[in-house]
Amino acid sequence: MSTVLLVDDDPENLWALQLALESCGHDVVLAESGREALQKLQRQLPRLIVTDWEMPGMDGAELCRRVRCQPALADLPIIMLSARPEPEDRSPCWTAFFQKPANLAVLLDSVNVFIAERLAVVSRRRPIGEPAPSRLKPVDSRCWP
């Protein structure tokens, strides 16, 4: 199916979510910190990111802000997981928020919906080989000396 970047500092959470995502047919790339996730994003573009909020070093919220600052990644869906409730005083930079323990079926359905929406947007884009529209009209080659 599609590649999902899974970010969490807890190996047990990584393992459980990796199994669930792979059982749905997704390829999973693992990162144990926000910094490692940013490094992996430079090498591979996933269809979606699932990240934990509370991690040492760079937390999930900072990871989201840094992803949104990169034009190539700005529209990438991000699912935030946290043991704490979603903060109401911030404007979120993630696409969806799930409080742990999250309902796994609902989480996986959300992953599939976001990936399907992203694939639909990508398929509507103009193919790379097609020239960009221009207001300039081509000149007849016979007019040139």
Residue, then its C-alpha position, 0 to 999 in steps of 0.5 A: m500500500s503506502t509508506v507510513l513514518l512511525v515516530d515514538d521513543d517507546p519500543e513497545n509502542l513502535w512494535a505494536l503500531q508497526l504490526a497493526l499498520e503492516s497488517c493493513g498492508h502499509d510499509v512502515v519506516l520507524a524513527e525513535s525521535g523527532r530528529e531521526a524522523l526529520q533525517k528519514l524524511q530527507r531520504q524517503l517521502p511517506r504518505l503519512i506520519v504517526t507520531d507520539w507527542e512526548m519524546p525526549g529532545m524534539d517532541g511530536a509538536e515540534l516535529c509537526r512544526r518543522v514538517r509544516c515549514q518544508p514546502a514539499l511536506a506541508d500537506l503531509p497528513i500527521i496523526m498525533l498520539s498522546a497520553r495527555p488530552e489535546p491542548e485547546d489553546r494551540s492551533p494544531c499543526w497536525t491533521a488528527f489527534f488521538q489520546k492514548p490508549a487510542n482505539l486501534a480500529v479508529l486509528l487505522d481507519s483514519v490512516n487509511v482515509f488520510i492516505a486515500e485522500r492524499l493519493a486522490v490529490v496526487s492523482r489529480r495533479r498534472p503529470i510531470g511530462e506535461p508542459a506547464p500552461s503558458r500565456l505565451k503562444p509558440v512562434d511559427s518557426r518559419c517566421w525566423p530567419 
